[in-house]
Amino acid sequence: MKFSVLCSRIAIEAKTQMETICIVCPNGCRLTVKSTSKGLVVTGNKCSKGEKYGRDEASDPRRVVTCVARTSSSHYPCIPVKTEKAVPKKMIPHLLKAVYRLELNLPLKRGQRVIKNFEDSGIDVVLTRSIPPDLRKART
């Protein structure tokens, strides 16, 4: 078999079948998601949550994003943030760029929204810790 034919076959198989590990419950089931003419078929799951996870992961994978944003303080140069809901994986690079462009002024309170409705997705980015007012000189 020629290398190009083998690569094409692998590419076709990759589009019709996917393997993943379910992270919804402690079982950690090894899922196989196959695309058939009848839709997505999930096997390997021990509960119904695994079937939903497999379908969602194959059709629209999402992740909760955690990272840090800059502050104007020299004493507290950054603060952790996260998305309130899972974000489609394709949006993550754009979201990170938006967060890394921020420079927040103290005081900051846990739960405070720093990005609202990112790109009309309904997803907010919130602070995961509080920082009191900085009595020292702000970073220049």
C-alpha positions in Angstrom: 0.0 0.0 0.0 1.3 3.4 -0.9 2.0 6.0 1.8 -0.5 8.5 0.4 -3.3 5.9 0.3 -2.5 4.9 3.9 -2.6 8.5 5.0 -5.9 9.1 3.2 -7.4 6.0 4.9 -6.2 7.1 8.3 -7.7 10.6 7.7 -11.0 9.1 6.8 -11.0 6.8 9.8 -10.1 9.8 12.0 -13.2 11.7 10.8 -15.5 8.7 11.4 -14.2 7.5 14.8 -12.7 9.2 17.9 -11.5 7.9 21.2 -11.6 9.8 24.4 -11.7 9.4 28.2 -14.9 10.6 29.9 -14.2 13.1 32.7 -17.8 13.6 33.9 -17.7 11.0 36.7 -14.9 9.1 38.6 -15.3 6.0 36.4 -13.0 7.5 33.6 -14.6 5.3 30.9 -12.7 4.9 27.6 -15.2 6.1 25.0 -15.3 5.4 21.3 -17.4 7.7 19.3 -18.3 6.6 15.8 -20.0 8.6 13.1 -22.5 6.5 11.3 -25.3 7.2 8.8 -27.7 7.2 11.8 -25.6 9.8 13.7 -23.0 9.5 16.5 -22.8 6.2 18.4 -20.9 6.1 21.7 -19.6 2.9 23.2 -17.5 2.1 26.3 -19.6 4.3 28.6 -20.9 2.8 31.9 -23.5 5.5 32.5 -25.7 7.9 30.5 -23.5 10.9 31.4 -20.7 9.3 29.4 -22.9 9.0 26.3 -23.8 12.7 26.5 -20.1 13.6 27.1 -19.0 11.6 24.1 -21.5 13.1 21.8 -20.7 16.6 22.9 -17.0 16.1 22.7 -17.3 14.8 19.2 -19.7 17.4 17.9 -18.8 20.6 19.9 -15.9 20.2 22.3 -15.9 22.8 25.1 -13.6 23.7 28.0 -13.6 26.0 31.0 -10.7 28.3 30.5 -8.5 29.4 33.4 -5.6 31.9 33.1 -4.4 35.1 34.6 -5.0 38.8 33.8 -2.6 41.7 34.5 -3.2 44.3 37.1 -1.8 47.8 37.4 -0.3 46.9 40.8 3.4 46.2 41.2 2.7 44.2 44.4 0.0 42.1 42.8 1.0 41.9 39.1 -1.6 39.4 38.0 -4.9 37.8 39.2 -6.5 34.5 38.3 -9.6 34.4 36.1 -11.9 31.8 34.6 -14.8 31.5 32.3 -18.2 31.0 34.0 -19.2 28.4 31.4 -17.4 26.1 29.1 -16.1 27.7 25.9 -16.1 26.1 22.4 -12.5 25.0 21.8 -12.2 27.1 18.6 -12.8 30.3 20.6 -10.1 29.7 23.2 -7.2 31.5 21.4 -9.4 34.6 20.8 -10.5 34.6 24.5 -7.0 34.3 25.8 -5.8 37.2 23.6 -8.7 39.3 25.1 -7.8 38.4 28.7 -4.1 39.0 28.1 -4.8 42.5 26.8 -6.6 43.5 30.0 -5.0 45.6 32.8 -7.2 45.7 35.8 -7.1 48.3 38.6 -7.3 47.4 42.3 -9.4 46.7 44.3 -10.7 43.5 42.7 -13.4 41.2 44.1 -13.8 37.5 43.5 -16.7 36.9 41.1 -16.3 40.3 39.5 -16.9 40.1 35.7 -13.9 41.4 33.7 -15.2 40.4 30.3 -19.0 40.3 29.7 -20.6 38.3 26.9 -17.4 37.5 25.1 -18.0 37.9 21.3 -21.8 37.6 21.9 -21.3 34.0 23.2 -23.0 34.6 26.5 -19.8 33.6 28.3 -18.4 35.9 31.0 -14.8 35.9 32.4 -14.7 36.3 36.2 -12.1 36.8 38.9 -11.4 33.8 41.1 -9.8 35.7 44.0 -10.0 39.1 45.6 -7.2 41.6 45.9 -7.5 44.6 48.3 -6.6 48.2 47.3 -2.9 48.5 46.7 -1.5 51.2 49.0 1.8 51.2 47.1 2.4 53.1 43.9 0.8 51.6 40.8 3.0 50.1 38.1 4.1 52.6 35.4 
